[in-house]
Amino acid sequence: MIPYGKQDINQQDIDAVIDVLKSDYLTQGPQVPLFEKTINEIVKANYSVAVNSATSALHIACLALGVGKEDVVWTSPITFVASANCVLYCGASIDFVDIDAATYNLSTVALEKKLKQAALENNLPKVIIPVHLAGQSCDMQKIHQLSLQYGFNIIEDASHAIGATYQDAPIGNCQYSDITVFSFHPVKIVTTAEGGIATTNSSELAQKMQLLRSHGITRDDSLMTDESHGDWYYQQLELGFNYRMSELHAALGISQLKRLEKFVENREAKATLYNKKLAKLPITLPYQSGSTQSSWHLYVIRLQLDKINKTHQAIFNGLREAGILVNLHYIPVHLQPYYQKLGFKINDFPIAEQYYKEAISIPLFAQLSESEQNYIIQTLEQLLS
C-alpha cells in the first residue's frame, strides 16, 4: 500500500527523543523554547508559541486577537474543519469566501466583493483566516491591503506550508499578517508527532498566546497584579487551556527541522516528475503562482470529467483498489452536517463545490520512490484511458 502521506523518522530523530526521556524534563523544560527559537530563525519571525496541535494554535490565535461572541470570522471552505471550528470555540460566527479556480486558495476577488457588501451591511469580519492549501501561499499582499482598507486582522493558516515562501520570503514571517499557524502532524512536511505553533511579530500577541496555552497562568512578576508571595507563587490572569507542547514532541521537531530544506526539495522534485509525466492525461495539474514557492505538502489533481468515461468515485476507488491510498483534501466545510445546521447550504460556494467533485490528492512524501511514482502514474493512465 502506498499512503498519500507519511512521516520520515531517522535515527537522529529517535536519539533526540530518547535523550529527552533520559533527561530531567518531559514537559516544561528547555526543548520547547529551543524549538520555538529554531522556528523563529527559519521563518524570520520575532516570536513563536508552541502548542499541542495546530487546532490549539488557531484557537489561541483567535482569542489573542479578541475574537468573541459579537464577531464574525471568514475563512476558506476548502480546508480542514479546524480552520473554522477555532472560531466557533470563541463563541463567534463563521463565514466563508469561495476559492480561486486556479490555486484553490481563498479568492481575493471574491473576498473584495464580499467585503464591499459587508461594509454596506455593517457586518465586516474581525479576522480573515486565509489557508495556504497544499503548501502554496495565498495572495497575502492583496489580503493585507484589504485588511488596511476594511480593518480586519489576519491569521495565516499555514498548516501545510512550513518551508514554503511568498515573494521570496519564508511563510511565517508575518509580514502580511498578525499571526501564522503551522501544523506538525505526521503527514505534514516535518512532524512533532502531534503539535503546532503560532508565529507573530507582536510581543503583546505572543504574551497572550503564552498565557492561553497554559491555563492562563504566569510566574512572571512583571505580569502579576500584586506582589509575589514567594518562589512558589503564580497567578491565573486569563481563562486558558492545557495546550502545552511536551519536551518529547519539541525534541522530535528540532531534529526534523534540520532536514526541512531537504524535505521540501525532495517533494518539489517528486512534484516535478508528476508534472512531466501526467501532463498529457485528462487531468488538471496543480497551478503555481509566480510569487510563491510551495512546500508541496499535497499534490492535488483535478479530473477533467467531460473527457473521461468514468466517475470521480470510480477513479478514486480504482486507485485505492490498486494499493494507492489516495485522499481528498477537502470536503467543503460548509457542506458538513454541523455547518449545514448553522444555515450553510449547497451552492453557497460553487467554485469550492466544483473543486470537490473533481479533486484527488495522490501520494507525495519523502520516502516515495521513483518506481512507486511510476506505478501511480501508470495506474492513472490505465484508469483514465
Disulfide bonds with the S-S distance in Angstrom:
none
